[in-house]
């Protein structure tokens, strides 16, 4: 079993990765590429859009990275870490508070 400090470090890493994945959301990509979320969804599905091919490649790469990050964050989520290590959600939250982390997952 991992130490409570290690579990908290993993959770905090997952939280950081969740924020990075959010920066690659369809809405965020739409703002960055000055198009609609629908256009981003079309690029993701391989449908033709009016965007340049280079932009479409970058968007698809961003979506792939977002999906990769999301897969990792599932493994570093509070419920998964608690279950894997035989701990309660509450015990992890309390240790995070002890470590000075006030923003914790519900």
MDAnalysis code that builds the backbone (N, CA, C; Angstrom):
import MDAnalysis as mda
import numpy as np

u = mda.Universe.empty(318, n_residues=106, atom_resindex=np.repeat(np.arange(106), 3), trajectory=True)
u.add_TopologyAttr("name", ["N", "CA", "C"] * 106)
u.add_TopologyAttr("resid", np.arange(1, 107))
u.add_TopologyAttr("resname", ["UNK", "UNK", "UNK", "UNK", "UNK", "UNK", "UNK", "UNK", "UNK", "UNK", "UNK", "UNK", "UNK", "UNK", "UNK", "UNK", "UNK", "UNK", "UNK", "UNK", "UNK", "UNK", "UNK", "UNK", "UNK", "UNK", "UNK", "UNK", "UNK", "UNK", "UNK", "UNK", "UNK", "UNK", "UNK", "UNK", "UNK", "UNK", "UNK", "UNK", "UNK", "UNK", "UNK", "UNK", "UNK", "UNK", "UNK", "UNK", "UNK", "UNK", "UNK", "UNK", "UNK", "UNK", "UNK", "UNK", "UNK", "UNK", "UNK", "UNK", "UNK", "UNK", "UNK", "UNK", "UNK", "UNK", "UNK", "UNK", "UNK", "UNK", "UNK", "UNK", "UNK", "UNK", "UNK", "UNK", "UNK", "UNK", "UNK", "UNK", "UNK", "UNK", "UNK", "UNK", "UNK", "UNK", "UNK", "UNK", "UNK", "UNK", "UNK", "UNK", "UNK", "UNK", "UNK", "UNK", "UNK", "UNK", "UNK", "UNK", "UNK", "UNK", "UNK", "UNK", "UNK", "UNK"])
u.atoms.positions = np.array([
    [0.841, -1.185, 0.000],
    [0.000, 0.000, 0.000],
    [0.886, 1.248, 0.000],
    [0.435, 2.246, -0.717],
    [1.161, 3.520, -0.799],
    [0.947, 4.329, 0.473],
    [1.882, 5.225, 0.732],
    [1.720, 6.118, 1.883],
    [0.633, 7.145, 1.559],
    [0.065, 7.695, 2.599],
    [-0.964, 8.718, 2.422],
    [-0.398, 9.939, 1.703],
    [0.852, 10.265, 1.970],
    [1.497, 11.378, 1.259],
    [1.572, 11.087, -0.238],
    [1.944, 9.865, -0.612],
    [2.039, 9.494, -2.028],
    [0.667, 9.523, -2.687],
    [-0.339, 9.043, -1.994],
    [-1.709, 9.062, -2.532],
    [-2.146, 10.504, -2.787],
    [-1.849, 11.382, -1.849],
    [-2.194, 12.797, -2.024],
    [-1.422, 13.413, -3.181],
    [-0.160, 13.072, -3.319],
    [0.629, 13.574, -4.463],
    [0.015, 13.116, -5.780],
    [-0.403, 11.851, -5.831],
    [-1.032, 11.344, -7.056],
    [-2.338, 12.072, -7.341],
    [-3.142, 12.281, -6.302],
    [-4.398, 12.998, -6.492],
    [-4.140, 14.411, -7.023],
    [-3.169, 15.107, -6.428],
    [-2.857, 16.474, -6.861],
    [-2.336, 16.493, -8.292],
    [-1.569, 15.484, -8.664],
    [-1.114, 15.372, -10.057],
    [-2.321, 15.201, -10.983],
    [-3.265, 14.364, -10.572],
    [-4.483, 14.164, -11.359],
    [-5.286, 15.438, -11.497],
    [-5.358, 16.206, -10.418],
    [-6.081, 17.487, -10.465],
    [-5.416, 18.429, -11.472],
    [-4.095, 18.462, -11.462],
    [-3.367, 19.312, -12.412],
    [-3.633, 18.859, -13.852],
    [-3.640, 17.553, -14.071],
    [-3.898, 17.025, -15.411],
    [-5.332, 17.297, -15.850],
    [-6.285, 17.256, -14.899],
    [-7.678, 17.585, -15.240],
    [-7.794, 19.033, -15.719],
    [-7.051, 19.923, -15.081],
    [-7.055, 21.326, -15.518],
    [-6.450, 21.467, -16.909],
    [-5.386, 20.719, -17.171],
    [-4.772, 20.759, -18.502],
    [-5.737, 20.224, -19.551],
    [-6.449, 19.161, -19.226],
    [-7.427, 18.598, -20.168],
    [-8.545, 19.601, -20.445],
    [-8.938, 20.329, -19.408],
    [-9.995, 21.334, -19.572],
    [-9.558, 22.431, -20.540],
    [-8.262, 22.759, -20.529],
    [-7.740, 23.760, -21.455],
    [-7.823, 23.291, -22.899],
    [-8.030, 21.991, -23.103],
    [-8.147, 21.430, -24.443],
    [-9.587, 21.036, -24.774],
    [-10.534, 21.597, -24.033],
    [-11.949, 21.308, -24.303],
    [-12.333, 21.863, -25.671],
    [-13.445, 21.370, -26.198],
    [-13.916, 21.879, -27.499],
    [-14.148, 23.383, -27.445],
    [-14.707, 23.862, -26.334],
    [-14.966, 25.308, -26.212],
    [-13.653, 26.088, -26.230],
    [-12.670, 25.588, -25.511],
    [-11.371, 26.261, -25.463],
    [-10.692, 26.234, -26.837],
    [-10.739, 25.091, -27.496],
    [-10.141, 24.988, -28.835],
    [-10.865, 25.907, -29.819],
    [-12.176, 26.001, -29.687],
    [-12.952, 26.891, -30.571],
    [-12.502, 28.337, -30.403],
    [-12.281, 28.746, -29.153],
    [-11.799, 30.117, -28.914],
    [-10.408, 30.306, -29.514],
    [-9.538, 29.334, -29.326],
    [-8.155, 29.454, -29.807],
    [-8.081, 29.502, -31.333],
    [-8.962, 28.741, -31.983],
    [-8.928, 28.683, -33.444],
    [-9.991, 29.570, -34.087],
    [-10.652, 30.381, -33.263],
    [-11.654, 31.343, -33.727],
    [-12.696, 30.703, -34.633],
    [-13.293, 29.636, -34.103],
    [-14.368, 28.956, -34.819],
    [-15.390, 28.486, -33.784],
    [-16.373, 27.737, -34.221],
    [-17.408, 27.261, -33.304],
    [-17.036, 25.898, -32.712],
    [-17.697, 25.569, -31.622],
    [-17.502, 24.238, -31.029],
    [-17.966, 23.161, -32.008],
    [-18.972, 23.484, -32.775],
    [-19.464, 22.522, -33.774],
    [-18.372, 22.222, -34.807],
    [-17.621, 23.245, -35.196],
    [-16.527, 23.042, -36.141],
    [-15.464, 22.126, -35.526],
    [-15.172, 22.333, -34.253],
    [-14.195, 21.473, -33.565],
    [-14.694, 20.032, -33.557],
    [-15.979, 19.847, -33.280],
    [-16.560, 18.503, -33.282],
    [-16.473, 17.871, -34.675],
    [-16.678, 18.675, -35.703],
    [-16.559, 18.167, -37.072],
    [-15.125, 17.745, -37.375],
    [-14.175, 18.545, -36.944],
    [-12.757, 18.192, -37.146],
    [-12.469, 16.868, -36.439],
    [-12.972, 16.727, -35.226],
    [-12.742, 15.509, -34.443],
    [-13.306, 14.272, -35.139],
    [-14.434, 14.441, -35.800],
    [-15.065, 13.299, -36.473],
    [-14.550, 13.092, -37.893],
    [-13.683, 13.980, -38.346],
    [-13.106, 13.826, -39.686],
    [-13.928, 14.450, -40.791],
    [-14.957, 15.190, -40.420],
    [-15.807, 15.860, -41.404],
    [-15.085, 17.097, -41.940],
    [-15.308, 17.397, -43.196],
    [-14.684, 18.570, -43.813],
    [-15.179, 19.857, -43.169],
    [-14.243, 20.755, -42.980],
    [-14.571, 22.089, -42.467],
    [-13.834, 23.104, -43.327],
    [-14.040, 24.353, -43.061],
    [-13.343, 25.399, -43.795],
    [-11.975, 25.723, -43.218],
    [-11.572, 24.999, -42.177],
    [-10.282, 25.275, -41.547],
    [-9.128, 24.722, -42.376],
    [-7.983, 25.365, -42.317],
    [-6.798, 24.840, -43.018],
    [-6.408, 23.462, -42.470],
    [-5.811, 22.652, -43.325],
    [-5.408, 21.296, -42.936],
    [-4.475, 21.298, -41.728],
    [-3.548, 22.261, -41.671],
    [-2.630, 22.329, -40.523],
    [-3.388, 22.556, -39.226],
    [-4.378, 23.443, -39.251],
    [-5.190, 23.687, -38.059],
    [-5.939, 22.419, -37.657],
    [-6.478, 21.710, -38.634],
    [-7.208, 20.472, -38.343],
    [-6.289, 19.431, -37.707],
    [-5.070, 19.325, -38.192],
    [-4.105, 18.382, -37.597],
    [-3.787, 18.765, -36.154],
    [-3.619, 20.039, -35.924],
    [-3.323, 20.509, -34.562],
    [-4.515, 20.248, -33.645],
    [-5.708, 20.529, -34.123],
    [-6.914, 20.300, -33.323],
    [-7.050, 18.822, -32.986],
    [-6.853, 17.957, -33.973],
    [-6.942, 16.513, -33.701],
    [-5.877, 16.069, -32.703],
    [-4.689, 16.644, -32.798],
    [-3.626, 16.321, -31.830],
    [-4.016, 16.797, -30.429],
    [-4.627, 17.973, -30.333],
    [-5.081, 18.490, -29.036],
    [-6.165, 17.592, -28.449],
    [-7.072, 17.142, -29.286],
    [-8.145, 16.261, -28.821],
    [-7.563, 14.926, -28.354],
    [-6.598, 14.409, -29.081],
    [-5.947, 13.154, -28.672],
    [-5.240, 13.330, -27.336],
    [-4.580, 14.460, -27.150],
    [-3.899, 14.738, -25.875],
    [-4.915, 14.878, -24.754],
    [-6.025, 15.556, -25.018],
    [-7.075, 15.689, -24.010],
    [-7.586, 14.312, -23.590],
    [-7.818, 13.446, -24.548],
    [-8.304, 12.101, -24.252],
    [-7.273, 11.301, -23.457],
    [-6.005, 11.472, -23.781],
    [-4.933, 10.798, -23.053],
    [-4.907, 11.282, -21.601],
    [-5.002, 12.593, -21.423],
    [-4.996, 13.162, -20.076],
    [-6.198, 12.679, -19.269],
    [-7.350, 12.648, -19.897],
    [-8.559, 12.194, -19.201],
    [-8.425, 10.743, -18.755],
    [-7.813, 9.916, -19.584],
    [-7.614, 8.504, -19.211],
    [-6.707, 8.396, -17.987],
    [-5.693, 9.219, -17.928],
    [-4.783, 9.205, -16.777],
    [-5.500, 9.703, -15.536],
    [-6.310, 10.753, -15.683],
    [-6.962, 11.333, -14.508],
    [-7.962, 10.379, -13.863],
    [-8.531, 9.479, -14.639],
    [-9.430, 8.479, -14.059],
    [-8.663, 7.648, -13.035],
    [-7.427, 7.295, -13.370],
    [-6.603, 6.497, -12.464],
    [-6.164, 7.293, -11.239],
    [-6.149, 8.621, -11.345],
    [-5.700, 9.473, -10.251],
    [-6.859, 10.208, -9.579],
    [-8.052, 9.697, -9.758],
    [-9.223, 10.324, -9.144],
    [-9.326, 9.915, -7.677],
    [-10.007, 10.732, -6.913],
    [-10.186, 10.458, -5.483],
    [-10.855, 9.098, -5.255],
    [-11.963, 8.786, -5.934],
    [-12.602, 7.479, -5.688],
    [-11.688, 6.296, -6.015],
    [-10.973, 6.395, -7.128],
    [-10.096, 5.288, -7.540],
    [-8.947, 5.110, -6.552],
    [-8.303, 6.195, -6.159],
    [-7.184, 6.112, -5.223],
    [-7.654, 5.587, -3.864],
    [-8.809, 6.042, -3.417],
    [-9.345, 5.575, -2.134],
    [-9.639, 4.077, -2.190],
    [-10.306, 3.656, -3.241],
    [-10.680, 2.248, -3.400],
    [-9.440, 1.355, -3.498],
    [-8.479, 1.756, -4.336],
    [-7.259, 0.960, -4.530],
    [-6.457, 0.784, -3.250],
    [-6.511, 1.789, -2.391],
    [-5.668, 1.789, -1.206],
    [-6.431, 1.509, 0.087],
    [-7.684, 1.137, -0.041],
    [-8.476, 0.777, 1.124],
    [-8.697, 1.933, 2.091],
    [-8.808, 3.122, 1.551],
    [-9.002, 4.318, 2.372],
    [-10.354, 4.939, 2.075],
    [-10.800, 5.767, 2.981],
    [-12.025, 6.523, 2.727],
    [-11.663, 7.826, 2.025],
    [-12.619, 8.330, 1.313],
    [-12.486, 9.642, 0.675],
    [-12.137, 10.671, 1.748],
    [-12.827, 10.587, 2.855],
    [-12.652, 11.530, 3.962],
    [-11.207, 11.538, 4.477],
    [-10.590, 10.376, 4.582],
    [-9.215, 10.328, 5.103],
    [-8.235, 11.010, 4.151],
    [-8.470, 10.877, 2.866],
    [-7.594, 11.547, 1.892],
    [-7.812, 13.057, 1.954],
    [-9.067, 13.472, 2.015],
    [-9.387, 14.905, 2.096],
    [-8.746, 15.512, 3.347],
    [-8.872, 14.832, 4.466],
    [-8.296, 15.347, 5.719],
    [-6.775, 15.456, 5.617],
    [-6.138, 14.500, 4.969],
    [-4.679, 14.570, 4.825],
    [-4.283, 15.707, 3.883],
    [-5.065, 15.910, 2.838],
    [-4.801, 17.045, 1.950],
    [-4.909, 18.356, 2.719],
    [-5.915, 18.458, 3.566],
    [-6.070, 19.657, 4.384],
    [-4.872, 19.809, 5.323],
    [-4.443, 18.691, 5.875],
    [-3.274, 18.700, 6.753],
    [-2.042, 19.197, 5.995],
    [-1.935, 18.803, 4.732],
    [-0.806, 19.206, 3.909],
    [-0.943, 20.648, 3.410],
    [-2.092, 21.257, 3.694],
    [-2.271, 22.653, 3.304],
    [-3.025, 22.845, 2.007],
    [-3.582, 21.781, 1.475],
    [-4.349, 21.887, 0.246],
    [-5.818, 22.103, 0.623],
    [-6.337, 23.278, 0.355],
    [-7.704, 23.594, 0.749],
    [-8.726, 23.238, -0.339],
    [-8.303, 23.188, -1.585],
    [-9.244, 22.876, -2.667],
    [-9.184, 21.377, -2.909],
    [-10.221, 20.675, -2.525],
    [-10.258, 19.225, -2.678],
    [-11.498, 18.821, -3.446],
    [-11.443, 17.647, -4.010],
    [-12.559, 17.153, -4.808],
    [-13.689, 16.686, -3.896],
    [-14.879, 16.748, -4.432],
    [-16.045, 16.289, -3.681],
    [-16.336, 14.860, -4.053],
])
